[in-house]
Amino acid sequence: MSMHRVFLAAVIGVCAVSLPCALAQDQEKLAVTHGPYLQGVTESSATVIWFTNKTCVSRVEYAPQGTSADSSAVMTAVAGRHGLIDASAGLQKITLTRLEPGVRYEYRIISREIAKFDPYEVVYGDTLIEGPYRMQTWNPRKSGYSFCVINDIHEKTDRLNSLLDMVPWETTDMMFLNGDMIDHWTRENQVFDGFLDTCVRRFARETPFVYVRGNHETRGALARGLLDLFPTPAGRYYYGFRHGPISFLVLDGGEDKPDANKEYSGLVDFDAYRAEQTRWLREAVQGESFRRSRYRIVFVHMPPSATSPGHGVSQIHQLWSPILNRSRIDLMLCAHTHRFARIEPVEWANHYPILINAPDMMVHVDVSESRLGVTVTKLDGQVVESFELQARSW
Ligand SMILES: [Fe+2]
């Protein structure tokens, strides 16, 4: 029996015997309110996130696709700190480890309600199981796949849904959300209503997205908690990773205006943050895997500019372009301006093409060992741009 079938049987079995929660403080049933969705995928790990309406203890069971449920290959992951397994309502965030590169897995999420949580008496209530869902890890040896990029959704889920209609899911290993998915973060539900619930419904349970922070996501009283919902392998917004023949660099351009601008009320320090990234970037482009990749692609929400008076975009250029110009970058993917542009390499600025995607367009990149096929399509189906980048020998 496949793990899929075994999991389904298990769900029915557990639900049938779950205790009616006599001790529950209210009549609401234990439920997943958001998610699950995949984040922070690497060659050997991935994080699964979901939210519950009640205090519970959660785990994820996972195994290579096709594994039977009673096999010793089924692994269980929980989250905890300082010897205590997490037990709370709301965010459930569990990292799966001991994964192998390029292997397809199935996982299911399990949350067990804690109906009474006294120091010496814990009474469990209902158990909730969802899944199985499929996922795969990154694989530096994978020869072909595709990825898509959307950006500047600004909580317009109708447009997000229409853009997602254009994604060829069969070959798409990951989505890039290149910033400004929300206007700011002041209400918790803004993230869920603005784009996350749509992404979960459409793909994010099984196809991970890489969230590149935009300048609007730095705004609002809740903005400092964004990384809790969208954790990265590095534990910060800027990092690098490898999948197939591509090394990706994800950079965080911060805000567009000077730190002292009255709009930020003295609460930002992006000059120092960009300097910190500059030091990291110098090291990152020296890495063995990065240098030996067939392609190198950079994501940053705000495009670098050698001519604009804008503080953020000119600082991104001054700090990062010299490093990237020495690092044989094949393509930079940006957003922010809300206007499509393809900027050709020039000697005095960027030595690599820069593609600025518009809010009503989607970038699709078809990856193979010999070429990158880049297509930008508008919501009405019009192909705005299509070109190939040949792999360079090293
Ligand atoms: Fe922006």
Residues whose N, C-alpha, C, O or C-beta is under 5 A from the ligand:
A	BS01	LIG	D180 G214 N215 H216 H336
